[in-house]
Amino acid sequence: MVSVLSACAHSGELEKGRAMHDYITRNSLPKTLVLQTSLVDMYAKCGAIDEALKVFREFSVLKTDVLMWNAIIGGLSTHGLLEEALHLFSEMQTTGIKPDEITYLCLLSACAHGGLVKEAWFFFDCLEKHGMAAKSEHYACLVDMMARAGQVAEAYEFVSRMPVEPTPSMLGALFNGCLNHKRLDLAEIVGRKLIEMQPDNDGRYVGLANVYAEVKRWDECRNTRGEMERKGVKKTRGYSIVV
């Protein structure tokens, strides 16, 4: 049953998930912690937040664990319900259940999308304070948060000194932040690094070429396009290079 609910969650099959929930209810199956957590996770990932909260509230808070709290907080965060996620985190703390790395990852992601810079740093610092090591995903959330907030210079400096290797998605978020906030000097540096990391990704060449076009550096723009052609990288439909 749990595996079926998990499959529904990852495929977005809300109606099938509801049918499984109905089956559980009609057959009076035991409402175990694992089963209830799977239901919360399924509803949350499928965007049925009200139903996720209803299942969550049906279970005694004293019998919950960090996995169930992560499921509901993560669901709220994913769907942009930042205030509700933070409220539940505060409630979680009153139960004595300790947050883990996933809890903080959910909160950092929510803060990044909600533009809550101070709160994001607070949660990031909580990791070390509670004896947990920040992982690449936590650093990625901070980079994304700073890039969205226009703190692209700070994000670039942060990436250069963080103890984990930057990932393409991490630098991609920084690159987009540089573009959106007109820091084309940094966009050029990050764009070149992205090409080094993903030499077969046509979007990286297109992005850098468009940076050069934006500042009317036509020779570099054409050279970037030429580099892409020399390496035999095929341009995906939908990308365009401004020349």
C-alpha positions as CSV (number, residue, x, y, z in Angstrom):
1,M,0.0,0.0,0.0
2,V,2.8,2.4,0.9
3,S,4.6,1.7,-2.3
4,V,1.5,2.4,-4.4
5,L,0.9,5.7,-2.6
6,S,4.6,6.6,-3.2
7,A,4.1,5.8,-6.9
8,C,1.0,8.1,-7.0
9,A,2.9,10.8,-5.3
10,H,5.8,10.8,-7.8
11,S,3.6,10.5,-10.8
12,G,1.1,13.1,-9.7
13,E,-1.8,10.6,-9.9
14,L,-4.1,12.3,-7.4
15,E,-7.3,10.5,-8.3
16,K,-5.5,7.1,-7.9
17,G,-4.1,8.2,-4.6
18,R,-7.6,9.3,-3.5
19,A,-8.9,5.9,-4.5
20,M,-6.3,4.2,-2.4
21,H,-7.2,6.4,0.5
22,D,-10.8,5.4,0.1
23,Y,-9.9,1.7,0.0
24,I,-7.9,2.1,3.2
25,T,-10.9,3.8,4.9
26,R,-13.5,1.3,3.6
27,N,-11.5,-1.7,4.7
28,S,-10.6,-0.1,8.1
29,L,-6.9,-0.7,7.6
30,P,-4.7,0.3,10.6
31,K,-3.7,3.9,10.4
32,T,0.0,3.4,11.1
33,L,2.5,6.2,11.2
34,V,4.1,5.0,7.9
35,L,0.8,4.8,6.1
36,Q,-0.4,8.2,7.3
37,T,2.9,9.7,6.3
38,S,2.6,8.2,2.9
39,L,-0.9,9.7,2.5
40,V,0.3,13.1,3.6
41,D,3.2,12.9,1.2
42,M,1.0,11.8,-1.7
43,Y,-1.5,14.6,-1.2
44,A,1.1,17.2,-0.7
45,K,3.1,16.2,-3.8
46,C,0.0,16.2,-5.9
47,G,-0.9,19.7,-4.7
48,A,-3.9,18.7,-2.6
49,I,-2.7,20.6,0.4
50,D,-6.0,20.8,2.2
51,E,-6.3,17.0,2.1
52,A,-2.7,16.6,3.2
53,L,-3.4,18.8,6.2
54,K,-6.6,16.9,7.0
55,V,-4.7,13.6,7.1
56,F,-1.9,15.1,9.1
57,R,-4.3,16.5,11.7
58,E,-6.1,13.2,12.0
59,F,-3.0,11.7,13.6
60,S,-2.0,12.5,17.2
61,V,0.8,15.0,17.3
62,L,2.4,12.9,20.0
63,K,2.7,9.9,17.7
64,T,4.2,11.8,14.7
65,D,7.8,11.7,13.7
66,V,10.1,13.9,11.7
67,L,9.2,12.1,8.4
68,M,5.6,13.1,8.7
69,W,6.4,16.7,9.6
70,N,8.9,16.8,6.7
71,A,6.2,15.6,4.3
72,I,3.7,18.3,5.2
73,I,6.3,21.1,5.6
74,G,7.8,20.1,2.3
75,G,4.5,20.1,0.6
76,L,3.6,23.5,1.8
77,S,7.0,24.9,0.8
78,T,6.8,23.4,-2.7
79,H,3.4,25.0,-3.4
80,G,4.4,28.4,-2.1
81,L,2.6,28.4,1.2
82,L,5.5,29.9,3.1
83,E,3.8,31.3,6.1
84,E,1.9,28.0,6.7
85,A,5.2,26.1,6.4
86,L,6.9,28.3,8.9
87,H,4.0,28.1,11.3
88,L,4.1,24.3,11.2
89,F,7.8,24.3,11.8
90,S,7.2,26.4,14.9
91,E,4.5,23.9,16.0
92,M,6.9,21.0,15.3
93,Q,9.4,22.5,17.7
94,T,6.8,22.5,20.5
95,T,6.3,18.7,20.2
96,G,10.0,18.0,21.0
97,I,10.6,16.4,17.6
98,K,13.9,17.5,16.3
99,P,14.2,18.7,12.7
100,D,16.7,17.0,10.4
101,E,18.6,18.0,7.2
102,I,15.5,17.4,5.1
103,T,13.4,19.7,7.3
104,Y,15.9,22.5,6.9
105,L,16.2,21.9,3.1
106,C,12.4,22.3,2.8
107,L,12.5,25.6,4.8
108,L,15.5,26.9,2.8
109,S,13.7,26.2,-0.4
110,A,10.6,28.0,0.8
111,C,12.7,31.0,1.9
112,A,14.5,31.1,-1.5
113,H,11.2,31.2,-3.4
114,G,9.7,33.7,-0.9
115,G,12.6,36.1,-0.8
116,L,13.2,35.7,2.9
117,V,16.9,36.3,3.1
118,K,17.4,36.6,6.8
119,E,15.2,33.6,7.5
120,A,17.2,31.5,5.1
121,W,20.5,32.3,6.7
122,F,18.9,31.6,10.1
123,F,17.8,28.1,9.0
124,F,21.2,27.5,7.4
125,D,23.0,28.4,10.6
126,C,20.7,26.1,12.5
127,L,22.2,23.1,10.7
128,E,25.6,23.6,12.2
129,K,24.1,24.7,15.5
130,H,22.4,21.4,15.8
131,G,25.3,19.3,14.7
132,M,24.3,18.7,11.1
133,A,26.5,19.2,8.1
134,A,25.1,21.3,5.2
135,K,25.0,19.4,2.0
136,S,25.2,20.5,-1.6
137,E,21.4,20.9,-1.7
138,H,21.4,23.3,1.2
139,Y,24.1,25.5,-0.4
140,A,22.2,25.4,-3.7
141,C,19.1,26.9,-1.9
142,L,21.2,29.7,-0.5
143,V,22.7,30.5,-3.9
144,D,19.3,30.5,-5.4
145,M,17.9,32.7,-2.6
146,M,20.7,35.3,-3.1
147,A,20.4,35.2,-6.8
148,R,16.7,35.8,-6.7
149,A,17.1,38.6,-4.2
150,G,19.6,40.4,-6.4
151,Q,22.6,39.6,-4.2
152,V,24.5,38.2,-7.1
153,A,27.9,39.5,-6.1
154,E,27.5,38.0,-2.6
155,A,26.2,34.7,-4.2
156,Y,29.3,34.6,-6.5
157,E,31.6,35.1,-3.5
158,F,29.7,32.5,-1.5
159,V,30.1,29.9,-4.3
160,S,33.8,30.6,-4.5
161,R,34.4,29.8,-0.9
162,M,31.8,27.2,0.0
163,P,33.2,23.7,0.9
164,V,31.3,21.8,-1.7
165,E,31.8,21.8,-5.5
166,P,29.2,23.9,-7.3
167,T,26.8,22.0,-9.5
168,P,25.5,23.1,-12.9
169,S,22.1,23.8,-11.5
170,M,23.6,25.9,-8.7
171,L,25.6,28.0,-11.2
172,G,22.6,28.1,-13.5
173,A,20.6,29.8,-10.8
174,L,23.4,32.2,-10.3
175,F,23.7,32.9,-14.0
176,N,19.9,33.6,-14.2
177,G,20.2,36.0,-11.3
178,C,23.1,37.8,-12.9
179,L,21.0,38.2,-16.1
180,N,17.9,39.3,-14.2
181,H,19.8,41.9,-12.2
182,K,22.0,43.1,-15.0
183,R,25.3,41.9,-13.6
184,L,26.5,40.9,-17.0
185,D,30.1,41.0,-16.0
186,L,29.5,38.1,-13.5
187,A,27.1,36.5,-16.0
188,E,30.0,36.2,-18.4
189,I,32.3,34.5,-15.8
190,V,29.6,32.1,-14.7
191,G,28.4,31.4,-18.2
192,R,32.0,30.4,-19.3
193,K,32.2,28.1,-16.2
194,L,29.0,26.5,-17.1
195,I,30.3,25.7,-20.6
196,E,33.4,24.1,-19.0
197,M,31.1,22.0,-16.8
198,Q,28.6,21.1,-19.5
199,P,30.4,21.3,-22.9
200,D,27.5,19.3,-24.6
201,N,24.7,21.5,-23.3
202,D,23.6,23.9,-26.0
203,G,21.7,26.1,-23.6
204,R,25.0,27.1,-21.9
205,Y,26.4,28.4,-25.2
206,V,23.2,30.2,-26.0
207,G,23.1,31.8,-22.6
208,L,26.7,33.2,-22.8
209,A,26.2,34.3,-26.5
210,N,23.2,36.3,-25.4
211,V,25.1,37.9,-22.6
212,Y,27.7,39.1,-25.2
213,A,24.8,40.3,-27.5
214,E,23.3,42.3,-24.6
215,V,26.5,44.3,-24.3
216,K,27.0,44.5,-28.0
217,R,30.2,42.4,-28.0
218,W,29.4,40.8,-31.3
219,D,32.7,39.2,-32.0
220,E,32.5,37.2,-28.7
221,C,28.9,36.4,-29.5
222,R,29.8,34.9,-32.8
223,N,32.8,33.2,-31.4
224,T,30.6,31.5,-28.8
225,R,28.3,30.3,-31.5
226,G,31.2,29.1,-33.5
227,E,32.6,27.2,-30.5
228,M,29.3,25.5,-30.2
229,E,29.3,24.5,-33.9
230,R,32.9,23.3,-33.8
231,K,32.2,21.0,-30.9
232,G,29.2,19.6,-32.8
233,V,26.7,20.7,-30.1
234,K,23.2,20.7,-31.6
235,K,20.9,23.6,-30.7
236,T,17.7,22.5,-29.1
237,R,14.6,23.9,-30.6
238,G,13.4,26.9,-28.5
239,Y,16.8,28.4,-27.8
240,S,17.9,31.4,-29.8
241,I,21.1,33.3,-30.1
242,V,20.7,37.0,-30.7
243,V,23.1,38.3,-33.3
